């Protein structure tokens, strides 16, 4: 059936949290008015792993068809609701910490690069709706951005949330160490250790990435080890020892808050038991 149709536009979604930036957790469903147009004028949606393709029956002028639809119905755009099948989307996506509302995208608010039309994000304070966002693709923009490739290429891009990583090392075995530290192949230094108490009242050593905010990721892109820096009897530094190779990486929904002198930031607390 697709062979008898021609693609009108493509909408792809990319997210740096996922491997190869392929965002697999969003669904795009036609709003009722757009669904009626699809039935009446025989448009088709082809759902893909990270977006949708929208097709029109071949052998007709797209410009004439869209002009007729606008004159006959008064509609000048196709609209889609955005839904997520991952409940942690707001945790691992770079969004304002206390924001609640919808993500709005409109083709008349876009940036073009190499024939890719990047839809700019607008945050709406309209909370309490059944979907997380809305995409509006206007007929005029579809035609304008189709001139060179034959169909419009729309993109939505998300960035992974970056947090301050915190490791709370709790020594329940009472093993003595000369000097603990955290190291990794990445050029990221951790502050600490600082003697603190956890929310449960246990004594812990806190290591923090400080002003280095590390992006969350589905795969473990940043790996760190817990090291001991032993000393000889005369105080000479000996070769470092690996206490834990491969410390845990953050769980998106475990989000904390930290304050510096002027701003509030998000943190990813992790607990390491010895």
C-alpha positions in Angstrom: 0.0 0.0 0.0 2.8 2.4 0.8 4.1 2.0 -2.8 1.0 3.8 -4.0 1.6 6.7 -1.7 4.2 9.5 -1.6 5.7 10.8 1.6 4.5 14.2 2.6 6.7 14.7 5.6 9.0 12.9 8.1 9.1 13.6 11.8 12.1 12.1 13.7 13.0 12.4 17.4 16.5 12.3 18.8 17.6 12.2 22.4 21.2 12.1 23.7 20.2 9.9 26.6 19.8 6.9 24.3 22.4 5.0 22.3 22.9 6.6 18.9 20.5 9.3 20.0 17.5 7.2 18.9 14.5 8.2 21.0 12.3 5.1 21.3 10.0 6.2 24.1 7.7 8.8 22.4 4.5 8.2 20.4 2.8 10.6 18.1 -1.0 10.3 17.7 -3.1 12.4 15.4 -5.5 14.8 17.1 -9.2 14.3 16.3 -9.3 17.1 13.7 -6.2 15.6 11.9 -7.6 12.1 12.2 -10.8 13.3 10.4 -8.6 14.7 7.6 -6.8 11.4 7.3 -10.0 9.5 6.9 -11.5 11.9 4.5 -8.5 12.5 2.3 -6.8 9.1 2.7 -3.6 10.2 4.5 -1.5 7.5 6.1 0.8 7.4 9.1 3.7 5.0 9.3 4.9 4.7 12.8 8.6 4.2 13.2 10.9 3.6 16.2 11.7 7.2 16.7 9.0 9.1 14.9 6.5 8.9 12.1 6.2 9.2 8.3 3.1 10.9 6.9 1.9 9.8 3.4 -0.5 11.1 0.8 -2.0 9.2 -2.1 0.3 9.5 -5.1 -0.5 11.0 -8.5 -1.9 14.3 -7.3 -0.6 17.8 -6.6 0.2 18.1 -3.0 0.0 21.9 -3.1 -3.5 21.8 -4.7 -4.6 19.2 -2.2 -3.5 21.1 0.9 -4.9 24.3 -0.6 -8.3 22.6 -1.1 -8.3 21.2 2.4 -7.6 24.6 3.9 -10.4 26.3 1.8 -12.9 23.5 2.5 -12.3 22.9 6.2 -10.5 25.9 7.5 -7.6 23.7 8.8 -4.1 24.8 7.9 -2.1 22.2 9.8 -1.7 18.6 11.0 -1.6 18.3 14.8 -0.3 15.4 16.9 -0.3 14.6 20.5 3.0 13.4 22.1 2.9 10.6 24.7 5.7 8.9 26.4 5.8 5.2 27.2 8.7 5.8 29.7 7.6 7.2 33.0 11.1 8.5 33.7 11.2 10.8 30.6 11.0 14.0 32.6 13.8 12.8 34.9 16.4 12.0 32.3 15.5 14.9 29.9 17.0 18.4 30.3 13.9 20.4 31.5 13.4 23.0 34.2 13.5 21.1 37.6 10.1 22.2 38.9 8.3 22.7 35.6 4.9 21.0 35.0 3.2 21.5 31.7 3.3 20.6 28.0 6.1 20.6 25.4 4.9 22.5 22.3 6.4 22.4 18.8 5.2 24.4 15.8 6.7 24.3 12.3 6.6 28.1 12.2 9.0 28.2 15.1 11.9 26.2 13.7 15.6 26.3 12.7 16.8 24.8 9.3 20.2 23.1 9.0 21.2 20.9 6.0 17.6 20.6 4.9 16.6 19.3 8.4 14.0 21.4 10.1 14.6 21.4 13.8 11.4 22.3 15.7 12.1 24.6 18.6 10.7 23.7 22.0 8.2 25.9 23.9 7.2 25.2 27.4 3.6 25.6 28.3 2.3 25.9 31.8 -0.9 24.0 30.9 -0.8 21.2 33.4 -3.4 18.4 33.9 -3.6 17.4 30.3 -3.6 13.8 29.1 -0.6 14.1 26.8 2.9 15.5 27.4 3.0 17.7 24.4 1.8 18.7 20.9 3.3 19.1 17.5 1.7 21.4 14.9 3.0 21.1 11.3 1.5 23.8 9.1 0.6 23.2 5.4 2.6 26.2 4.3 5.8 25.0 6.0 5.4 21.5 4.7 5.3 22.8 1.2 8.1 25.2 1.8 10.4 22.6 3.3 9.6 20.0 0.6 10.9 22.0 -2.3 14.4 20.4 -2.5 13.8 16.8 -1.2 10.2 16.2 -2.2 9.1 15.9 1.4 9.7 17.9 4.6 12.1 16.6 7.2 11.2 17.7 10.7 13.2 16.9 13.8 12.8 17.2 17.5 16.0 17.0 19.6 16.3 16.4 23.4 19.3 16.7 25.6 19.9 14.3 28.5 19.8 15.9 31.9 23.1 16.7 33.5 23.4 16.3 37.3 26.0 16.4 40.0 27.0 12.8 40.7 27.3 12.0 44.4 28.7 8.8 45.9 28.0 8.2 49.5 30.5 5.5 50.7 29.3 3.7 53.8 31.9 1.5 55.5 29.7 -1.1 57.3 32.6 -3.6 57.5 34.8 -1.2 59.5 37.8 -1.9 57.2 40.5 0.7 57.5 41.7 2.6 54.5 44.6 5.1 54.2 42.9 7.4 51.7 39.9 6.7 49.5 39.4 8.5 46.1 37.4 8.1 42.9 39.0 8.0 39.5 38.1 7.1 36.0 39.2 7.3 32.4 37.2 10.5 31.9 38.8 13.7 32.9 36.4 14.4 35.8 37.7 15.1 39.3 35.6 14.4 42.3 35.5 16.5 45.4 35.9 14.8 48.8 35.8 12.7 50.7 33.6 14.7 53.1 32.3 13.2 56.3 28.5 13.4 56.2 25.4 11.7 57.6 22.9 10.1 55.2 19.2 10.7 55.5 19.0 7.4 57.4 21.5 8.7 60.0 24.5 6.6 58.9 28.0 8.0 58.7 29.3 8.2 55.1 32.1 9.7 53.1 30.7 11.9 50.3 32.4 12.2 46.9 30.9 14.7 44.5 31.5 15.7 41.0 31.0 19.3 42.2 30.7 21.8 39.3 31.1 19.0 36.8 27.6 18.1 35.8 27.6 14.7 34.0 24.8 13.8 31.5 22.6 10.8 32.4 22.6 8.1 29.8 20.8 4.8 29.1 24.2 3.0 28.7 27.0 3.5 31.1 29.2 6.1 29.3 31.0 7.3 32.4 32.6 4.7 34.6 34.5 5.4 37.8 36.4 3.2 40.3 36.7 3.6 44.1 40.4 3.6 44.9 42.5 3.3 48.1 45.8 5.2 48.2 47.8 3.2 50.8 50.9 4.4 52.6 53.9 2.4 53.8 55.0 2.3 57.4 57.3 5.3 56.8 54.5 7.3 55.1 55.6 6.6 51.5 52.8 6.4 49.0 52.3 2.9 47.6 50.6 1.8 44.3 46.8 2.6 44.3 44.5 -0.2 45.0 41.1 -0.7 43.4 38.5 -1.2 46.0 35.4 -1.3 43.7 35.9 -1.4 40.0 32.9 0.1 38.2 30.9 2.2 40.6 27.1 2.3 40.1 25.7 4.8 37.6 22.7 7.0 38.3 19.1 5.9 38.2 17.1 8.7 36.5 14.3 8.8 39.1 16.7 9.2 42.0 17.1 12.9 41.9 18.3 15.2 44.7 19.0 18.9 45.0 22.1 20.8 45.9 22.8 24.5 46.3 25.9 26.5 45.5 26.2 30.2 46.4 23.6 31.4 43.9 21.9 28.5 42.2 20.1 25.3 42.9 21.2 22.2 40.9 20.1 18.6 40.6 22.1 15.8 41.9 22.2 12.0 41.4 22.9 10.4 44.8 24.3 6.8 44.8 25.1 4.7 47.8 28.2 2.4 48.0 28.5 -0.1 50.9 31.8 -1.6 52.0 
